[in-house]
Amino acid sequence: MPVKMPAPDSRTLARRAQIIKAMREIVPGEGVIDQRDELAPYESDALTAYAQRPLLVVLPENTAQICAILRWCNDHQVRVVPRGAGTSLSGGALPAQDGILLALSRLNRILEIDYDNRAAVVQPGVTNLAVSQAVAARGFYYAPDPSSQIACTIGGNVAENSGGVHCLKYGMTAHNVLGLKIVLMSGEIIELGGKALDMPGYDLLGLAIGSEGLLGVVTEVTLRLLVRPQGAQAVLLGFAGVAAAAQCVADVIAHGIIPAGMEMMDRPAIHAAEDFLGAGYPRDVDALLIVEVDGPQEECRHLMQLVTDIAARNGATTIRVSASEEERLRFWAGRKAAFPAIGRISPDYYCIDGTIPRRCLPEMLTRMTDMSRRHGLRVANVFHAGDGNLHPLILYDANVPGELDRAEAFAAEILRACVAMGGVLTGEHGVGVEKRDLMGEMFNEVDLAHQERIKCAFDPAMLLNPGKVFPNLHRCAELGRMHVHHGAVAFPDIPRF
Ligand SMILES: Cc1cc2nc3c(=O)[nH]c(=O)nc-3n(C[C@H](O)[C@H](O)[C@H](O)COP(=O)(O)OP(=O)(O)OC[C@H]3O[C@@H](n4cnc5c(N)ncnc54)[C@H](O)[C@@H]3O)c2cc1C
């Protein structure tokens, strides 16, 4: 693992039996996993290049148990890593070797559906798709739609501020969560936001969303429900070059249209998806846009005409508008299956996530071709073009010595270029372990110290999700948060790495 994680504390490892006993008292029955072979599935999340076995896994059933677990761990200085479905692509749910992996999959109930307030209150282990399914019969849905939505949980979505194809028009998780119940490392509960509009005081709800499991454990989420659009239509737009496709994206937005989704695939991704699924994508183009408009039929027709006119003016060689709902879904099926499709043409791939201003798309894709040649690794691109959110998939073979290192160096070069172009290190997958050591590219020491002070206010002993997000974890005392008496630091064992 090139990114270094905090060294396990030998004193905690020595107390394993005591920790297991305490956890079994809090979560009786099947709620504690401590057998070596049964811990194996929890060693990593979807960033499989990073794996390490947790001390044990605890599967609580309710908020009261989570309060008791965190309070005990805080009192006994034991690290805790929250986990939803483990689909994070940034290593956010990578366990600590000397810590408890707190798996939230048993908190999987929809607690309330309140159509009057267009809100649903759910537990964190409910999957993203299950929310839309639960309200579909009444014509409602939950808008953020990560491609992993069949598996990923609402708790994970909140922690990562996840997005998806339709976030261009309907917003990310942050725009669709109204309230949170959070258990702090001390075992105390805080409630942020709620169904009422606006809240006095600091926007702690905004702070908590996207905090990557570092501030507290989310145990209840109030979600905004939207009315499902009356209809939708998608179009495939093929271009001979990436620059023309990128210009088309910019022109559509500049025209005042916000499509429901606007995705781009480059030639390697188009071919992989087409070989895998046969969605009907043109093979003779270098860039493919899938653009969707939604609303009443007349609005869709009007917007689609505008989009196809703009595409034609940008030299689109393929313009195919979906003629039926079945065809629209087939267009999207190819896009949603793009990751597994790439998995068929390469033993391993490394999916990264960075964001750039839309106008920089052609320059970035040209630069990536050059980087691909220099690093000696192929790259395929599938991304949220409307948001400028890139997902380069770097193809490598983990069994070839040095290829993972080269893939990581390639990825780091792309992310540095994103920042240099005025973009950011992540669009939706989070920093986690993956981009932790690149945080210095975006933030200076003062910025980072302020962010760490916020972490200290919530979790002064730095026990929650250690080793993630911050490249150079200071003791809270060094940030002026704690009183150090006669040089005796409160937590001398917190490692620096
Ligand atoms: C094939 C594939 C496609 C994907 N497509 C998308 C996409 O389109 N858009 C997108 O945004 N992401 C995407 N992802 C990434 C991933 O699915 C999201 O980040 C998702 O939100 C993670 O949810 P999870 O339940 O799996 O969380 P996990 O992976 O288990 O955890 C993610 C983070 O959340 C924290 N966490 C989990 N639950 C809680 C909780 N209750 N309280 C506090 N912290 C918690 C963990 O500590 C960790 O830091 C994709 C992943 C895969 C594998």
The ligand as a Gaussian input file, in Angstrom:
#p B3LYP/6-31G(d) Opt

LIG

0 1
 C      -19.510000       0.372000      -9.567000
 C      -19.530000       1.618000      -8.709000
 C      -20.136000       2.755000      -9.212000
 C      -20.167000       3.916000      -8.432000
 N      -20.800000       5.024000      -8.929000
 C      -20.870000       6.139000      -8.179000
 C      -21.557000       7.303000      -8.680000
 O      -22.113000       7.308000      -9.773000
 N      -21.564000       8.394000      -7.889000
 C      -20.974000       8.418000      -6.659000
 O      -21.021000       9.449000      -5.993000
 N      -20.315000       7.338000      -6.169000
 C      -20.265000       6.211000      -6.885000
 N      -19.611000       5.106000      -6.390000
 C      -18.938000       5.195000      -5.056000
 C      -19.791000       4.713000      -3.851000
 O      -20.815000       3.850000      -4.270000
 C      -20.354000       5.895000      -3.071000
 O      -19.303000       6.641000      -2.488000
 C      -21.336000       5.478000      -1.957000
 O      -21.950000       6.617000      -1.396000
 C      -20.701000       4.674000      -0.827000
 O      -21.754000       4.124000      -0.055000
 P      -21.510000       2.838000       0.860000
 O      -22.767000       2.543000       1.579000
 O      -20.967000       1.733000       0.041000
 O      -20.438000       3.402000       1.861000
 P      -19.042000       2.755000       2.323000
 O      -18.203000       2.467000       1.131000
 O      -19.287000       1.635000       3.252000
 O      -18.427000       3.980000       3.142000
 C      -18.115000       5.181000       2.498000
 C      -17.744000       6.221000       3.549000
 O      -18.885000       6.531000       4.312000
 C      -18.632000       6.348000       5.700000
 N      -19.902000       5.905000       6.259000
 C      -20.693000       4.908000       5.811000
 N      -21.819000       4.849000       6.534000
 C      -21.742000       5.838000       7.459000
 C      -22.597000       6.291000       8.492000
 N      -23.780000       5.752000       8.745000
 N      -22.169000       7.331000       9.251000
 C      -20.984000       7.920000       9.030000
 N      -20.148000       7.539000       8.066000
 C      -20.525000       6.512000       7.280000
 C      -17.491000       5.355000       5.758000
 O      -16.730000       5.490000       6.936000
 C      -16.693000       5.759000       4.529000
 O      -15.861000       6.848000       4.844000
 C      -19.557000       3.933000      -7.143000
 C      -18.956000       2.770000      -6.656000
 C      -18.938000       1.632000      -7.421000
 C      -18.281000       0.412000      -6.865000

